[in-house]
Amino acid sequence: MNEPEHHAISLRVAAIRQRHWVIALVAAVAGSAAFALPAREAPLTAQLFLFACGLGVAGWQLWLGRQIGRGLSALRAGRTVVWVYALHASINGAHVASGVILGLDAGERFELPLAFGVDPKDTIAAIARAHPRATIGFDAATEARFHADPRSLLRPA
């Protein structure tokens, strides 16, 4: 993938990755602040619980941020992308998130979450230009082929 295309994709996911780091920092600070509560208002067990919750949320957000970075690194490192599809998440019919899933020839999948309002089609088109042999789109048969042999999804040159 050339540098301008990688940069364009990086910009699309940068806001999401930054948000994960900010949430992790806020959760860690909030969890640590639990020890500032007076003992009569919050016994030690409650303080420890709040601290553990803060660390748990911080750890989860750091893990998600790292996963995003791994997907971008796979694109930059020139690994073979065999499958690309859009991810649309909704709750009770309301759109809550979207992203692009990358399937690599080693059988790994990475999600590139996109900022709210960013159309995944643009990101998929940029990845498809860099990886023209990759299969585009999701269906159950393609997923089964990916699990059986990821390289089978490469289209003829």
C-alpha atoms as an extended CHARMM CRD file, in Angstrom:
* protein
*
       157  EXT
         1         1  MET       CA              0.0000000000        0.0000000000        0.0000000000  PROA      1               0.0000000000
         2         2  ASN       CA              1.4530000000        3.3480000000       -0.9440000000  PROA      2               0.0000000000
         3         3  GLU       CA              1.9920000000        6.0730000000        1.6300000000  PROA      3               0.0000000000
         4         4  PRO       CA             -0.8790000000        8.4250000000        0.6290000000  PROA      4               0.0000000000
         5         5  GLU       CA             -3.4720000000        5.6070000000        0.7610000000  PROA      5               0.0000000000
         6         6  HSD       CA             -2.1380000000        4.3570000000        4.0990000000  PROA      6               0.0000000000
         7         7  HSD       CA             -2.2050000000        7.9150000000        5.4370000000  PROA      7               0.0000000000
         8         8  ALA       CA             -5.8200000000        8.3830000000        4.3120000000  PROA      8               0.0000000000
         9         9  ILE       CA             -6.8820000000        5.1670000000        6.0480000000  PROA      9               0.0000000000
        10        10  SER       CA             -4.8950000000        6.0970000000        9.1550000000  PROA      10              0.0000000000
        11        11  LEU       CA             -6.7080000000        9.4280000000        9.3770000000  PROA      11              0.0000000000
        12        12  ARG       CA            -10.0760000000        7.6510000000        9.1800000000  PROA      12              0.0000000000
        13        13  VAL       CA             -9.2900000000        5.4940000000       12.2120000000  PROA      13              0.0000000000
        14        14  ALA       CA             -7.0870000000        7.9150000000       14.1870000000  PROA      14              0.0000000000
        15        15  ALA       CA            -10.0070000000        9.5710000000       15.9610000000  PROA      15              0.0000000000
        16        16  ILE       CA            -11.2830000000        6.2090000000       17.1810000000  PROA      16              0.0000000000
        17        17  ARG       CA             -7.8430000000        5.1240000000       18.3990000000  PROA      17              0.0000000000
        18        18  GLN       CA             -7.3390000000        8.4400000000       20.2070000000  PROA      18              0.0000000000
        19        19  ARG       CA            -10.7310000000        8.0500000000       21.8760000000  PROA      19              0.0000000000
        20        20  HSD       CA             -9.6800000000        4.6580000000       23.2880000000  PROA      20              0.0000000000
        21        21  TRP       CA             -6.5530000000        6.1900000000       24.8340000000  PROA      21              0.0000000000
        22        22  VAL       CA             -8.5410000000        9.0560000000       26.3970000000  PROA      22              0.0000000000
        23        23  ILE       CA            -11.1440000000        6.6900000000       27.8620000000  PROA      23              0.0000000000
        24        24  ALA       CA             -8.3370000000        4.5320000000       29.2780000000  PROA      24              0.0000000000
        25        25  LEU       CA             -6.7180000000        7.5450000000       30.9380000000  PROA      25              0.0000000000
        26        26  VAL       CA            -10.0170000000        8.8080000000       32.3940000000  PROA      26              0.0000000000
        27        27  ALA       CA            -10.8800000000        5.3250000000       33.7120000000  PROA      27              0.0000000000
        28        28  ALA       CA             -7.4720000000        4.9380000000       35.3590000000  PROA      28              0.0000000000
        29        29  VAL       CA             -7.7130000000        8.3650000000       37.0100000000  PROA      29              0.0000000000
        30        30  ALA       CA            -11.2950000000        7.7290000000       38.1490000000  PROA      30              0.0000000000
        31        31  GLY       CA            -10.3090000000        4.3640000000       39.5720000000  PROA      31              0.0000000000
        32        32  SER       CA             -7.3800000000        5.9150000000       41.4330000000  PROA      32              0.0000000000
        33        33  ALA       CA             -9.5790000000        8.7330000000       42.7230000000  PROA      33              0.0000000000
        34        34  ALA       CA            -11.6460000000        6.1520000000       44.5980000000  PROA      34              0.0000000000
        35        35  PHE       CA             -8.9620000000        6.1540000000       47.3000000000  PROA      35              0.0000000000
        36        36  ALA       CA             -9.5350000000        9.8840000000       47.8800000000  PROA      36              0.0000000000
        37        37  LEU       CA            -13.0400000000        9.1930000000       49.2060000000  PROA      37              0.0000000000
        38        38  PRO       CA            -13.3930000000        9.4210000000       52.9940000000  PROA      38              0.0000000000
        39        39  ALA       CA            -13.4500000000        6.0030000000       54.6590000000  PROA      39              0.0000000000
        40        40  ARG       CA            -16.8410000000        6.6170000000       56.2890000000  PROA      40              0.0000000000
        41        41  GLU       CA            -18.4460000000        7.3090000000       52.8780000000  PROA      41              0.0000000000
        42        42  ALA       CA            -16.7770000000        4.4680000000       51.0160000000  PROA      42              0.0000000000
        43        43  PRO       CA            -15.3050000000        1.4900000000       52.8640000000  PROA      43              0.0000000000
        44        44  LEU       CA            -12.0710000000       -0.0340000000       51.6210000000  PROA      44              0.0000000000
        45        45  THR       CA            -13.8940000000       -2.7870000000       49.7250000000  PROA      45              0.0000000000
        46        46  ALA       CA            -15.8640000000       -0.1960000000       47.7310000000  PROA      46              0.0000000000
        47        47  GLN       CA            -12.6730000000        1.7670000000       47.0320000000  PROA      47              0.0000000000
        48        48  LEU       CA            -10.9170000000       -1.3970000000       45.8340000000  PROA      48              0.0000000000
        49        49  PHE       CA            -13.9070000000       -2.2860000000       43.6750000000  PROA      49              0.0000000000
        50        50  LEU       CA            -13.9320000000        1.1640000000       42.0250000000  PROA      50              0.0000000000
        51        51  PHE       CA            -10.1730000000        0.9730000000       41.5210000000  PROA      51              0.0000000000
        52        52  ALA       CA            -10.4370000000       -2.4890000000       39.9190000000  PROA      52              0.0000000000
        53        53  CYS       CA            -13.2610000000       -1.3110000000       37.6440000000  PROA      53              0.0000000000
        54        54  GLY       CA            -11.1910000000        1.6740000000       36.5570000000  PROA      54              0.0000000000
        55        55  LEU       CA             -8.1950000000       -0.5320000000       35.7980000000  PROA      55              0.0000000000
        56        56  GLY       CA            -10.4060000000       -3.0220000000       33.9590000000  PROA      56              0.0000000000
        57        57  VAL       CA            -11.8920000000       -0.3630000000       31.7020000000  PROA      57              0.0000000000
        58        58  ALA       CA             -8.4460000000        1.1620000000       31.1360000000  PROA      58              0.0000000000
        59        59  GLY       CA             -6.9720000000       -2.2250000000       30.2020000000  PROA      59              0.0000000000
        60        60  TRP       CA             -9.8430000000       -2.9940000000       27.8400000000  PROA      60              0.0000000000
        61        61  GLN       CA             -9.4950000000        0.3650000000       26.0830000000  PROA      61              0.0000000000
        62        62  LEU       CA             -5.7290000000       -0.0410000000       25.7420000000  PROA      62              0.0000000000
        63        63  TRP       CA             -6.2610000000       -3.5120000000       24.2450000000  PROA      63              0.0000000000
        64        64  LEU       CA             -8.7640000000       -2.1280000000       21.7140000000  PROA      64              0.0000000000
        65        65  GLY       CA             -6.3660000000        0.6700000000       20.7840000000  PROA      65              0.0000000000
        66        66  ARG       CA             -3.5980000000       -1.8870000000       20.2660000000  PROA      66              0.0000000000
        67        67  GLN       CA             -5.8310000000       -4.0100000000       18.0220000000  PROA      67              0.0000000000
        68        68  ILE       CA             -6.4910000000       -0.9950000000       15.8150000000  PROA      68              0.0000000000
        69        69  GLY       CA             -2.7610000000       -0.3780000000       15.5990000000  PROA      69              0.0000000000
        70        70  ARG       CA             -2.1430000000       -3.9860000000       14.6090000000  PROA      70              0.0000000000
        71        71  GLY       CA             -4.5760000000       -3.6820000000       11.6980000000  PROA      71              0.0000000000
        72        72  LEU       CA             -2.8770000000       -0.5280000000       10.4520000000  PROA      72              0.0000000000
        73        73  SER       CA              0.5490000000       -2.1500000000       10.8790000000  PROA      73              0.0000000000
        74        74  ALA       CA             -0.5640000000       -5.1380000000        8.8060000000  PROA      74              0.0000000000
        75        75  LEU       CA             -1.5070000000       -2.7890000000        5.9700000000  PROA      75              0.0000000000
        76        76  ARG       CA              1.7370000000       -0.8360000000        6.2170000000  PROA      76              0.0000000000
        77        77  ALA       CA              3.9070000000       -3.9700000000        6.4100000000  PROA      77              0.0000000000
        78        78  GLY       CA              2.5880000000       -5.1770000000        3.0720000000  PROA      78              0.0000000000
        79        79  ARG       CA              0.9370000000       -8.3200000000        4.4290000000  PROA      79              0.0000000000
        80        80  THR       CA             -1.4190000000      -10.0190000000        1.9920000000  PROA      80              0.0000000000
        81        81  VAL       CA             -5.0300000000       -8.9930000000        2.5030000000  PROA      81              0.0000000000
        82        82  VAL       CA             -7.3040000000      -11.7210000000        1.1230000000  PROA      82              0.0000000000
        83        83  TRP       CA            -10.7030000000      -10.4780000000        2.3170000000  PROA      83              0.0000000000
        84        84  VAL       CA            -12.2120000000       -7.0680000000        3.0650000000  PROA      84              0.0000000000
        85        85  TYR       CA            -15.7360000000       -6.3140000000        4.2090000000  PROA      85              0.0000000000
        86        86  ALA       CA            -17.7290000000       -3.6220000000        5.9690000000  PROA      86              0.0000000000
        87        87  LEU       CA            -18.9530000000       -4.0000000000        9.5210000000  PROA      87              0.0000000000
        88        88  HSD       CA            -22.1390000000       -2.2170000000       10.5500000000  PROA      88              0.0000000000
        89        89  ALA       CA            -23.2100000000       -2.4360000000       14.1800000000  PROA      89              0.0000000000
        90        90  SER       CA            -26.6540000000       -1.3900000000       15.3260000000  PROA      90              0.0000000000
        91        91  ILE       CA            -28.6680000000       -1.5620000000       18.5080000000  PROA      91              0.0000000000
        92        92  ASN       CA            -32.4570000000       -1.6960000000       18.1810000000  PROA      92              0.0000000000
        93        93  GLY       CA            -32.1140000000       -0.6580000000       14.5460000000  PROA      93              0.0000000000
        94        94  ALA       CA            -30.0280000000        2.4440000000       15.3360000000  PROA      94              0.0000000000
        95        95  HSD       CA            -26.5750000000        2.6580000000       13.7490000000  PROA      95              0.0000000000
        96        96  VAL       CA            -23.9210000000        2.7560000000       16.4770000000  PROA      96              0.0000000000
        97        97  ALA       CA            -20.6420000000        1.9010000000       14.7420000000  PROA      97              0.0000000000
        98        98  SER       CA            -19.0400000000        0.9720000000       11.4760000000  PROA      98              0.0000000000
        99        99  GLY       CA            -15.6790000000       -0.3150000000       10.4250000000  PROA      99              0.0000000000
       100       100  VAL       CA            -13.7490000000       -2.4000000000        7.9540000000  PROA      100             0.0000000000
       101       101  ILE       CA            -12.6170000000       -5.9530000000        8.6230000000  PROA      101             0.0000000000
       102       102  LEU       CA             -9.3750000000       -7.1720000000        7.0600000000  PROA      102             0.0000000000
       103       103  GLY       CA             -8.7920000000      -10.8970000000        6.5630000000  PROA      103             0.0000000000
       104       104  LEU       CA             -5.1140000000      -11.7630000000        6.0850000000  PROA      104             0.0000000000
       105       105  ASP       CA             -3.5570000000      -14.7670000000        4.3700000000  PROA      105             0.0000000000
       106       106  ALA       CA             -2.3930000000      -16.1060000000        7.7420000000  PROA      106             0.0000000000
       107       107  GLY       CA             -6.0210000000      -16.4590000000        8.8820000000  PROA      107             0.0000000000
       108       108  GLU       CA             -5.9990000000      -13.3610000000       11.0830000000  PROA      108             0.0000000000
       109       109  ARG       CA             -8.7500000000      -10.7560000000       11.0780000000  PROA      109             0.0000000000
       110       110  PHE       CA             -8.3640000000       -7.1450000000       12.1450000000  PROA      110             0.0000000000
       111       111  GLU       CA            -10.9930000000       -4.4660000000       12.5640000000  PROA      111             0.0000000000
       112       112  LEU       CA            -10.4030000000       -0.8780000000       11.5070000000  PROA      112             0.0000000000
       113       113  PRO       CA            -13.1860000000        1.0220000000       13.3000000000  PROA      113             0.0000000000
       114       114  LEU       CA            -14.2600000000        4.2070000000       11.5720000000  PROA      114             0.0000000000
       115       115  ALA       CA            -15.4020000000        7.4890000000       13.0410000000  PROA      115             0.0000000000
       116       116  PHE       CA            -19.1390000000        8.0680000000       13.1090000000  PROA      116             0.0000000000
       117       117  GLY       CA            -20.3930000000        9.2200000000        9.7350000000  PROA      117             0.0000000000
       118       118  VAL       CA            -17.4180000000        7.8730000000        7.7360000000  PROA      118             0.0000000000
       119       119  ASP       CA            -18.5850000000        5.6170000000        4.9070000000  PROA      119             0.0000000000
       120       120  PRO       CA            -16.7210000000        2.2620000000        4.9260000000  PROA      120             0.0000000000
       121       121  LYS       CA            -16.9830000000        2.1100000000        1.1180000000  PROA      121             0.0000000000
       122       122  ASP       CA            -14.2300000000        4.7180000000        0.7260000000  PROA      122             0.0000000000
       123       123  THR       CA            -11.8530000000        2.8020000000        2.9910000000  PROA      123             0.0000000000
       124       124  ILE       CA            -12.6880000000       -0.5010000000        1.2850000000  PROA      124             0.0000000000
       125       125  ALA       CA            -12.0290000000        1.0780000000       -2.1160000000  PROA      125             0.0000000000
       126       126  ALA       CA             -8.6030000000        2.3030000000       -0.9730000000  PROA      126             0.0000000000
       127       127  ILE       CA             -7.6920000000       -1.1360000000        0.3720000000  PROA      127             0.0000000000
       128       128  ALA       CA             -9.0170000000       -2.8160000000       -2.7840000000  PROA      128             0.0000000000
       129       129  ARG       CA             -6.7530000000       -0.6170000000       -4.9300000000  PROA      129             0.0000000000
       130       130  ALA       CA             -3.7490000000       -1.7100000000       -2.8900000000  PROA      130             0.0000000000
       131       131  HSD       CA             -4.8700000000       -5.3750000000       -2.7610000000  PROA      131             0.0000000000
       132       132  PRO       CA             -6.7170000000       -6.0000000000       -6.0560000000  PROA      132             0.0000000000
       133       133  ARG       CA             -6.8480000000       -9.7760000000       -5.5740000000  PROA      133             0.0000000000
       134       134  ALA       CA             -8.7170000000       -9.5530000000       -2.2480000000  PROA      134             0.0000000000
       135       135  THR       CA            -12.3190000000      -10.7190000000       -2.0700000000  PROA      135             0.0000000000
       136       136  ILE       CA            -14.6910000000       -7.8740000000       -1.2150000000  PROA      136             0.0000000000
       137       137  GLY       CA            -17.8750000000       -8.3750000000        0.7950000000  PROA      137             0.0000000000
       138       138  PHE       CA            -19.2500000000      -10.7410000000        3.4230000000  PROA      138             0.0000000000
       139       139  ASP       CA            -21.3470000000      -13.8800000000        3.1390000000  PROA      139             0.0000000000
       140       140  ALA       CA            -21.4120000000      -17.1910000000        5.0090000000  PROA      140             0.0000000000
       141       141  ALA       CA            -19.7500000000      -19.1390000000        2.1770000000  PROA      141             0.0000000000
       142       142  THR       CA            -16.8470000000      -16.7050000000        2.0460000000  PROA      142             0.0000000000
       143       143  GLU       CA            -16.3970000000      -16.9430000000        5.8080000000  PROA      143             0.0000000000
       144       144  ALA       CA            -16.3130000000      -20.7540000000        5.5940000000  PROA      144             0.0000000000
       145       145  ARG       CA            -13.6900000000      -20.5760000000        2.8290000000  PROA      145             0.0000000000
       146       146  PHE       CA            -11.6480000000      -18.1390000000        4.9280000000  PROA      146             0.0000000000
       147       147  HSD       CA            -11.6550000000      -20.5380000000        7.8900000000  PROA      147             0.0000000000
       148       148  ALA       CA            -10.7340000000      -23.5110000000        5.6900000000  PROA      148             0.0000000000
       149       149  ASP       CA             -8.0240000000      -21.8340000000        3.6010000000  PROA      149             0.0000000000
       150       150  PRO       CA             -7.5980000000      -18.0400000000        3.7300000000  PROA      150             0.0000000000
       151       151  ARG       CA             -5.4870000000      -17.9340000000        0.5450000000  PROA      151             0.0000000000
       152       152  SER       CA             -8.4010000000      -19.4730000000       -1.4040000000  PROA      152             0.0000000000
       153       153  LEU       CA            -10.0680000000      -16.0470000000       -1.2650000000  PROA      153             0.0000000000
       154       154  LEU       CA             -7.4070000000      -14.4780000000       -3.4950000000  PROA      154             0.0000000000
       155       155  ARG       CA             -8.9360000000      -13.7400000000       -6.8810000000  PROA      155             0.0000000000
       156       156  PRO       CA             -6.9580000000      -14.5690000000      -10.0300000000  PROA      156             0.0000000000
       157       157  ALA       CA             -4.5410000000      -11.8700000000      -11.1540000000  PROA      157             0.0000000000
